[in-house]
């Protein structure tokens, strides 16, 4: 008999869900954020390798390579967040995510 040791529900931030869905990834409440982030990271690494290979085949000038890498990195901006930061209510310091529309209350 198999037993589940964890019944954790992972509630992803809406902005993170929108970002990863652009890459065809749709994590569920049972998908650990480390796994979802790993999929996105692997896809990013694959696209970097393809870009390098295209440059080596001279499909575009070498002088354009750095700009294309930056553009690709910007397309995967969600990777700048750690996996735990993909979840609702988590920031790098463990506090709530500030609401940018709330303004300063003080």
Rosetta blueprint (number, residue, H / E / L):
1 X L
2 X L
3 X L
4 X L
5 X L
6 X L
7 X L
8 X L
9 X L
10 X L
11 X L
12 X E
13 X L
14 X H
15 X H
16 X H
17 X H
18 X H
19 X H
20 X H
21 X H
22 X L
23 X L
24 X L
25 X L
26 X L
27 X L
28 X L
29 X L
30 X L
31 X L
32 X L
33 X H
34 X H
35 X H
36 X H
37 X H
38 X H
39 X H
40 X H
41 X H
42 X H
43 X H
44 X H
45 X H
46 X H
47 X H
48 X H
49 X H
50 X H
51 X H
52 X H
53 X H
54 X H
55 X H
56 X H
57 X L
58 X L
59 X L
60 X L
61 X L
62 X H
63 X H
64 X H
65 X H
66 X H
67 X H
68 X H
69 X H
70 X H
71 X H
72 X H
73 X H
74 X H
75 X H
76 X L
77 X H
78 X H
79 X H
80 X H
81 X L
82 X L
83 X H
84 X H
85 X H
86 X H
87 X E
88 X L
89 X L
90 X L
91 X L
92 X L
93 X L
94 X L
95 X L
96 X L
97 X L
98 X L
99 X L
100 X L
101 X L
102 X L
103 X L
104 X L
105 X L
106 X L
